[in-house]
Amino acid sequence: MKMVMVQSNLTLKGGAERVVLKIAQHYGATVYTAEYDPANTFPEFSDLDVSVISRGRLPRLIPYGRAAQGISYGSAFYGFKVPGDYDVINAHMAPSHWARNRNERMVWYCHTPLREVYDMYKYRQSKRELYKRPLYAAGAAVVRTIDRRITGEIELILANSENTKSRISKYLGRGDAEVLNGGVDYKEYSNGGDGRYFLYPSRISPNKRQEYAIKAFRIFQKRKKGNNYKLILAGPVSKDPFYKGYYDRIVRFASSAGNVKVIGAVDDATLKGLYSRATAVLYPPIDEDYGLVPLEAMASGKPVIAVNSGGPKETIADRSTGFLVGSEEEMAERMLAVADSPSLSEDMGRAGVARIRKYYSWERFFRRFDRGLAKVRKM
């Protein structure tokens, strides 16, 4: 089977990029993307057939940022015609699924509909200067119209979580998406003991809420007197000024908190080492679509302390493989619980590993994914 994949960009080491990489490797697929930065995404992409599609001249006239990305990515995939023959197209992050405009036989593995114009629209607008809001509102309305039309033509939609499936139904009018959770290479993770630090590994972005983890850690520090625990924040940063500004604020906040280290992007070996020695893994993003971090933490035999919303509600077994919390105060309480009780941490770690092996292996993922491809591929 000849698979073609389309992905909005390959510029960071994130959960979506990891899934794209795993699928491309498994099927030997050609990957078309609108932006590729080999130095900052997973190096294994360099061993694959990755092609950058034309974004035209307009983006060069607009300063780099989310607006330029939205315009250039959308226009690039909307007009993209796959060269040569293929059996099936596998689309990933929006708006790569707009490639369905000129191509058939698409399976969209939806990580989430465009949050900027749907569930996070009001939040994003509140962060913009007043003079920019009317133009963005007009642009968002156009995007929603195109998005809904093209989504209606896609042959099969696979959602990475029930949370994402509900967004697809609510915003795009497709109630027939099938849920297929992403997997994890659990054999590559291990528990190396307790290094007396909490870890939050995620792209540094406002919707990931690194400040939430810092606030929880400060409460933890006040209550556990004389402790020498640390908080480590690890994750890539976009070159977009919006995200860079947030990163700078987080670095300042971390410095004022004390014992908080922001280390930015790390390679896979380093990340697995950080998981291995963590006391527990924190995960407080806003209504996360799915989230590979809890899976990687459980594969490492570590408790996960996550906000009680979005994808973590589906993957974490509350009080068995970790805790689901509703505030920074509650997160700090659970941090104290695992720090004060090594046996609790060990029990949760064992339960997490068992859960991953049972429900989140890549073998299980590809069995389900193959069935989806068979429904759509050229016969």
N, C-alpha and C positions, 0 to 999 in steps of 0.2 A: 504494500500500500504506500502510495506517495502522499505524505502529509505536508501541507504548507501551514505555517503558523504566522500569525500577525500579533504583534505586541506594541503598545504605544511607544515605550522607550526602554532602553537597557542602559541606565545611567547610574543605578544604585545597587546595593546588595540588600534587597528586601524580600519579603515573603512571596510576593507575586513573581518576582524575577527567579526565585528558587524553583517555583512550580514550573515556570516556562522552561527553565533549564532541564529539569528532570524529564519533562515530556519530550522535549526536543532530542535529548540523548536516547530516550527509550525507542523512539520511532525513527531516528535519523532524519528529522525534519529540517526543512529550510525555514529560517526565521526571517520575516520582514519586519523592520521596525522603522520608526520615524526619527529616532535619535539613538546613537550608540556611543558609549564612552567606555571602551575596553579597560581603561585604567581604574575605573570606579565600580564596575559591576563584577560579577563572578568571572574569574579568569577562564573557566572552562568553556565559556562562550566562544573563545578564540579557536577552539577545536571544532566548532560547528560551522555550518553554512549560514552566516548572518549577513543580510543585505539591508542597506539603508535606502528607503524609498524617498523620492523627491518631495520636498515640502514647498517648492516654488520659491519665488523671490520675495513675497510679501513679508514673511517672518524676519528677513534680514533688515527690514525697515523699522521693526518694533523692538524695543529693548527686551532682553531676555527676561522671561518671567512667565507667570501662569497664563496671562492673556496671550502672549506670543505662542506658548505651547498649545493652548486650546485651539487657536486659529490654525496654526500650522499642522498639528496632528489631525484635526478634523478634516481639513481640506485634503491632506495627503491620503488618508485612508478612504475618504469618500470617492476620490477619483482614481484609486489604485486598481489596476487590472493585473491579476496574477499572470506572469509570463509563463508560457508553456502549459503542459498538461499536469493535472493533479487529481487526486481522488477525493480529498476532503480538506477544508480549511478549518483550522482550530484558532479561534480568536481568544484574546485574553483581556488585558486592561482596556477599558474604554478610553478613547473612541476607536480602538483598533477594529471593533466589530462593524464599523461603518464600511469596511471593505466588502460587506455583503451587498452594497449598492451596485457593484459591477461584477460580482462573482457569486456563484451558487455553492451549495453543499457545505454549509458552515455549521460547526459545533462551537458555540460560544461558551467557554468556561468562564463564567462571570465572577470576578472577584468582588465587584460591587458596581452598580450604576454610578454615573458621574456624581459624586457627592457634592461637588461645587455647585451644581445646579438643582440638586434634589434635597436630601435630608439635611445637608449642612449649608444650604443656600443662605438662610437668614443669619447664621453665625458668621459666615464669610463676609456677607455684606456689612455686618456690624463692625468688622475690622478694617473696612475700606474708608478712604477719605470720601466725604460727602459728594464731591464733584464727580467721583468715579462711579457712583452707584447707579445712576440712570443708564449709562452706557452698558454697564455690566448686566443690568436687568433686561435690557433689550436683547443683548447677545444670548443670555441664558434662555430666553423665550424661543429664539430661533433654534438653539441647540436641542431643546426639549421636543420641538416639532419634528426635527430631522431624526432624532434619536428614537422616538416612538414609532415613526414610519418604518425605519430600517429594522428595528427590533422585531416588528411584526412579520418580517420576511425571513427571519433566521429559522433554519430547519429544526435545530435543537439547542436548547439552553440548559447548561449544567451550572447550578449555583454552588459555590463553595460552602454554604451554610444555610440553615433555615432563615437566619437573619437577612442574608443577601436575597434569598428567594422571596421574602416578604417585600423587599424594596423593589424587586423586578415586577412583582404583581402590582404594587401600589403606584409606582411611577411610570412603568412602561407598558402596563396593561397585559402582561403575559403571566397567566396564572398556572401555566403548564411546565414551568422550569423544574428540573429534577435536581435534588441535592446530592452532591458528591464531595465529601470532605477531602481536603488535601492530605498527603501522607508525610511521613518523616522516616529518614534512614536511622531507625532506632539503634541498630547495631553499632553505629559510629559514635554513640554517646555513652558516657559512663559517669559514675558517681565517685569523685575523688576525695570525698570527705568535706568537712566544714572549714572553710577558710575565713569565717567570721566577716562576711560581707553579703549585702543584698545586691542583686543584679537586676537592672532593667535594660534589656537589649532591644532597641527599636529605633527606626528612623526618627531623627530629631525633628519634630514637627508639632505645631500647636494641638492638632487633634490626637497626638500620642500622649500629650500631657505629662511631660517630664517633671513639670513643677509639682504635680500631684504626688509623685514618688518622693520628691525632696521634702515636701511638707510632712508627709507621713514619717519619713526618716527623722526629721527634726523632733517630732512628738516622741518617737521611739527613743531617741537619744536622751530626752529629758526624763523619761521614765526608767530607763535602764542606766542608772548612775554608774559611773566608773567603767563603762564598757569601751571596748576598742573596735567596735564594728564600723564598717564603711558601707557606703552606697556607691556602686559603679554604674554609670550610664554609658552604654556603648551603642553606637549606631551612626549610620551615614547622614550627611547633611547635604541637601540640594544647594546648588549654586544660585538658585533663585533668591534675590534679595529679601523676599518675604520670609523665607525659611532661615536664611542666614541671620536676619535680625532676631528671630526667635532663639536661635542657637546662642547668639551673643548674650541674650538676656538670661538664658539658662546657665551659661558659664558664670555670669556674675552672681546669680542666685546660689549656685552650688558653692561658690567661693565663700559667700557669707554664711552658709550653713555649717561648713566645716566637715571634714571627713567624707566629702562627696567628690568623686572623681569623674570627670567627663572625658572619655577617651576617644570619642568619635568612632569612625568605621574601623572594623578589625577583620582580619581574614578568618576563614572557617576554623582553622586549627586553634587560633587564639580564642574565638568565640566558644568553641566546645570546651576549651580549658576553663574559661570563665564560668560556664554552666557547671562544670564538674566540681568546682570548689565553692560554689555559692551556698550560703545558708538557706536561702529561698530566692525565688524569682518573683519580681513585682511586675504587674501588668495593668496600668490604669488608662488606656486610651478611651476616647469618646465613642461609645457604641460601635466597637470594632466589627468589621465585616465578618471575619473568621479568626485569624490570628494564629500564626505558626509558633510564636514564642511559647505559649503554654504547652504545646506538643513537645517542643524541643526540651523544655524544662522537665516535663514528666519523663521523657526518654532518658534524661540525665539523673533520674531518681531524686528530683528536687520538688518540694512543695511549691505550688504557684498561688500567689495572693493577688487576685485580680478583681477589677470592678465587676459588679453584678449587672452586666448589660452586654448585649451583642453576642459575638461568637464565643467568648469564654463561658457563657452560660450553657453552651452546648457541649463543650469539650472538657471542662473541669467538673469533677464530681465533688461537690461542696462538702467539706469536712472529711473527705476521703483522700483525694489527691491534692487538695489545696483548700483555699477559702475564697468565697465570693463576698465582696464587701461593698458598703454603700457610702463610705466617707474616708477621708484621710485618717481620721481618728480610729475608725475600725481597722483600717489597714495596719496602723501602728500597733494595735492590740494583737493582731494576728502575727505580726513580726515578733512581738514579745513572746507569744506562745511557742513559736518554733525555735526561737533563740534559747528559751528557758527549758525546753523539753526535747533533747536529742532523740528520745524514743519516738515522740510524735512525728518528728521530721523524718525519721527512718521509716516508720510505718506508712506515711504518706508517699514517700519516695518509692517504696515497693509497690504500692497500689497504683501509682502513676505509671511505672514501667509496665505493669500488667495491662493497664488500660490501653496504653499505646500499642502494645503488641497485638491486642485483640481487635482494636477498631481502626487504627491509623497507619497501617503498613502500606508501603507503595504497592505491594503485590495486590492487596485488596483494591486499592485505587484503580490500578490498570485493568483488573478484571471488569470492573464496572465501566471504565472509560472505553474499553474495547467494544462493549455492547452498544454504547452510544454512537461510536464511530460507525459501527455496522449498519445502524439505522439510516445514516446520511450519505455514506461514501458512494462513489460512482460504481455502478454494477456493470 
